[in-house]
């Protein structure tokens, strides 16, 4: 499954960000795993970030994410 365009995938790989693509029913998204958070701001040092992709992605960019 390739939800992300090649350019987006290269961008993330170039920054050593691990990505999992997920599909649940009609919803599609990507999970960025192990994202480092600012030190001292949160109770954890890193988190997984779920970015929901709109149906017309990549023409319309994502506007929602969950940690």
C-alpha positions in Angstrom: 0.0 0.0 0.0 1.4 3.4 -0.9 -0.7 6.2 0.4 2.1 8.8 0.3 3.5 10.2 -2.9 7.1 9.3 -3.6 8.3 12.9 -2.8 6.6 12.8 0.7 8.1 9.3 1.4 11.6 10.5 0.4 11.3 13.6 2.7 10.4 11.4 5.7 13.0 8.8 4.9 15.6 11.6 4.6 14.9 12.6 8.1 14.9 9.0 9.4 11.2 9.1 10.3 9.5 5.7 10.3 6.1 5.7 8.7 3.3 3.1 8.8 0.4 3.5 6.4 -3.0 2.5 7.8 -6.5 2.1 6.3 -9.6 1.6 8.5 -12.8 1.5 6.5 -12.9 4.6 4.4 -10.3 6.4 6.5 -6.7 6.5 5.5 -3.7 7.8 7.4 -0.1 7.5 8.2 1.6 7.0 11.6 4.9 8.6 12.2 6.5 6.5 14.9 8.8 7.5 17.7 8.7 11.3 17.1 10.9 13.1 19.7 9.0 15.7 21.7 10.4 18.9 23.2 12.2 18.1 26.4 10.4 19.0 29.6 7.1 19.8 27.9 5.4 16.5 28.1 5.3 13.4 30.3 6.9 11.3 27.6 10.0 11.8 25.5 8.5 10.5 22.2 5.1 9.8 20.7 3.5 8.3 17.6 1.6 10.8 15.5 -1.4 9.8 13.4 -2.0 12.0 10.4 -5.4 11.5 8.8 -5.3 11.9 5.0 -8.3 13.6 3.3 -9.8 11.6 0.4 -8.4 13.9 -2.2 -4.8 13.8 -0.8 -2.3 15.0 -2.1 -4.2 17.7 -3.9 -5.6 18.8 -0.5 -3.2 18.6 2.4 -3.9 17.0 5.8 -5.4 19.2 8.5 -5.7 16.8 11.4 -3.3 14.8 13.5 -3.4 12.9 16.8 -0.6 12.1 19.3 
